[in-house]
């Protein structure tokens, strides 16, 4: 058996963390790493003590809503959010965040953070996100790209609002 490199190692751990997810649609796991030490983990699931989809069903399925939308209806805390919550501020600064996801059939799903999570990643001063794509390949993203993307989005929204 070949020894996996660190990227595969941490993404495999993120997949193991994803197994704890209470989401019926897609399971995501996140592992926050500073240096070579894991400083936080998280999976997508309802807030502690809140009824979860395993118990009552998925409202997004019931309303036939697409993935990556209608976050206001979903009671889940995202994997990235939970990894940030479950770590200390000093450990997050300069860290890498590894994120991996699975579809209900067990295949990989690309683990792109939503806009809300990207902002939390930016403010946590995480330096890089490494996600698993749908082909099982790692994708590296410099968090500075999230800053530029969010700035461009907001400037566009402002410009559109001024035209109204």
Order of alpha helices (4+ residues) and beta strands (2+ residues): alpha-beta-beta-beta-alpha-alpha-beta-alpha-alpha-beta-beta-alpha-beta-beta-alpha
